[in-house]
Each structure stands twice: as structure tokens, then as C-alpha cells.
Amino acid sequence: MESNTGNGWETVGGEYFDAADVYEQELRTVFARSWQFIGHESMVQQPGDFVSLPMGNDAIVLWRDGASGKARAYLNKCRHRGNKLCLHDRGKANSFTCSFHGWTYGTGGQLTGVPREKEAYRVPLDRDRLGLVEVPRVEAVGGMLFGNWDPAAPALREYLGEAAPLLERYVDNAGLGGLQFLPQPQKYIMPVNWKLLAENFAGDDYHFKVTHASVISLMKQNPAAALSHGLQKERRFTVATNFGTGAAHGFLELKVGPEAYEEDLAKADKLGPEAVEWVRHRHQVISDGEDDLAYAFHAGNVFPNLALIGISSALYASGFLLWIPRGPHETEIVQWAAVDRDAPDVVKRRAVMVLKDRQAAAGMVAPDDHENFERIAANVRGTVSRTVPFDYSMAAGIAEQFPDPDDADYAARWAQRGLGTLFPQVSEANQREFYRTWDSYLRGGASGAAPVTSEPHRRGQT
């Protein structure tokens, strides 16, 4: 990676969003050895429940084992001749049978059936050797399930570090019944490199007023709509977890003060007393008696490719987006919507509508981002253009110095809680942290925590 100012990662070479060899190395290092979101406990509640989705460029099946009760993840591949085994996005099955030769597997991954085994093989087949390939590490935090192909990787909670309590408090709070996911995710393809999407959610609040100017203009004409899109003023920060060490997970628009809560109450009042009561209850549960902790954050990215959106309001459904790499120039987006399970139906319906209205393939906001990313992606394929680095030097080395003493005081108190390092709302600290972690993986770090040296990764290194 290009790095020529300050403490590194202030510039990133354009070729890293275009080169096929870099993409292949990412698959072998970042995606084969990091913790990746593979589902939620609620998706596979009962024995036999399954969902299928990718880990990197590998298809897997998350399946609730009937014998052990564990949620297990398997490579979605028959051990005979490599055919895709599970052909559905979700469902319930006590076994899967391959459509090629009929080999059958149980929920524990064991090979349970081989047609004409005695006649064809003549000797007993070693079924233990031919069970499904299992993802060796599956762990959960706050109901969110993550998988890792690396048996030697640090535990999930260690990998998440300061991000773990943030996810538990704001994303999947048990005191609110946990999350309820809508059954079917939205899926679509974008002709861009996955890193452009991930770093944007990790910390880019700088783009909002320019990229989404049309949305802001529309909302200013309708104050009620402005409330539902979070355009009112409040104290906001960017959060960098595990800053300078460990895997970088970034969160933006951390909302501090009463404004966000008051906005939710105003919106809920239009929905009726049941909604108002829920908003008050939810605030009490999340704040846990710490009134100045923060009301919510709006978006974030758990390294490498799980983005979160809408964690900013009781009336905004939580969006879970996976950036699935499909090549150096293509990303598949898989997006789920989730609501607080115990919320009244009127709140759930409103929350889902707001998410769909904003962060969706045909929403009011997401297409603005997509247009920019597609233009960037087209540029980095140019022979000269790809040699010109991107700049991430905004306030590098001084971003932690808040101009407002009150902000500096709050940042210090936040840090004492072990919930990450606060930066101003407009900052590129999280983007630099994202590439620090990415660079560490490409150089061999097992958790994004490899020592940072003065010599960044160069193409061709392993």
C-alpha cells in the first residue's frame, strides 16, 4: 500500500481497487482468516433450520444441528464431486441430498447415504473422511453469529474488542427481546471493489451533505420527514474501536444528547401512545441509567465486510449489509432488515418502511452512493488513473484534538468506558484504520493485530 505521510495509510494506491492479484491475496488472507458475519441466532432457532450465504467467495450453509443443538457452518459442497449441495437461501431440512449422485448429509455434517454403495465401491466407504467440510470456528456476540476458517484465530470477542459492547448495547439488546430479522434479504450486484463500500460505512460522514444534497433539500421542505431521516442537529462523533491495535471496526454518527431521543418521541407521537411508550422503554433499556452515554449510532462496518445502518432510532429498522467480493470490480450486496422483537407492530412497520425508503437498492440515499462508487471504479481501471493514489490525510495526527472543550471532555469519558476512541463527526481516521487492518492481514497478521512497521505491504508479498 502507498504510504508516504505521517504514520501511514494517508494515501492508498488506486491499483488496490483494481488489481486481480491483490484481490486473490485478499481472499487468501483477509477473507480466509478474519471473522465474518454468517447469520443470526434467530435465523436458525430450531433443529434443521438453515440459511445459505457466502464467506468471502465460498458458499456456506449455516445449519442448526439436531443432535448437539449447535449452529454449525459447512462449505456448501458435496464431498464426492464438488456439486453445490443446498440450493435454497433458507429453510428447514434434516438432511441435504446432492442433485448429482445422491449423496446425503445430516445436520451434523456426517455422510449418511450413498446410493448403490456396496455395489459401486465393493468395500465399505470411509464415511468419516467424507463428511461436510465444517467452518472450524463459529462464535456469537449479541446473537450475531460469525465464522472463521482459521482454527488459530483469536476468539471472536477478542477480535471485536471495543466493538463487542457497542454491538451488544445498540444492535442486539437482550432487554428488548433481541432482533427479529425479516425472512428474505435484498440482493443486488454493484460493479465496484468491496473496499469502497466497507470504508464508506466505517467512517465517511464527510460525503453526506454533498452526495445526498437532493435528499437534504427534499427533507428541508418537510420537517416531519426531516425528523424521520435524522437531519436535525445534535452532537455527533465518529467512533474508532481498537484504535491503532487489533482489527478496526468503525462507527459513525454517534448521537449524544437529548435531541435524537426527542426526535424519536416526536415521530412516535404521530403513531400513537403504544409507539411513545415503546420509545421511552427502549431509551431506558439502552441508556441503562447512563444518560450521557449516547442514544445511538447511525452506521458502521465490522471488519472486513459487515456493514450496519439505521442503528440510530427506535423507528428505523437495523440494516445488516454484507459486501461479498465477486472480483476486483464486482461486489454482491446482501442486505437484511431487522427490528426489535418486542416492539409493537406499528413501530416495526414504520421502522422497516424508513429503512426501505432510505438504504435500499431503490431507496432515496443508497443510489447516490452507488453512482459515485461506480465512477470511482471506472476511473481506477484507467492505465494512468490507477497509478494516482487516493488521499485519506484529513487531520491525520491531529484529529483527536477536539476544538470544543466539551467534546474533548466527553471523548475522554467515553474512552474510559472501553467503547473505543471518539473523533469528530467529519474525519478520515476510520478509513485509515480500515486500511491499517487490511494491510496487516495482507502481510500475514492473524487478527489485524500484526505490528505496524514502517514498510507497508507491497504487491507480491504474502
Secondary structure, DSSP 8 states (H G I E B T S, - for coil): ----STTS-SEE-GGGGT-HHHHHHHHHTHHHHS-EEEEEGGGG-STTEEEEEEETTEEEEEEE-TTT--EEEEES--TTT------SSEEE-SEEE-TTT--EEETTS-EEE-TTHHHHHSS---GGGGS--B-SEEEEETTEEEEES-TTS--HHHHHTTHHHHHHHHTS-GGGT-EEE-SS-EEEEESS-HHHHHHHHHH--TTHHHHTHHHHHHHHT-HHHHHHTT-S--EEEEEEETTTSS--EEEEEEEESSHHHHHHHHHHHHH-HHHHHHHHHHHHHHHTT-TTS-SB--EEEETTTEEEE-TT-TTS-EEEEEEEE-STT-EEEEEEEEEETTS-HHHHHHHHHHHHHHSSTTSSSHHHHHHHHHHHHHHTTSTTGGGS-EE--TTTTTTT--SSHHHHHHHHHHHHTTS-EEEESS-SHHHHHHHHHHHHHHTT-SSS-S---SS---TT--
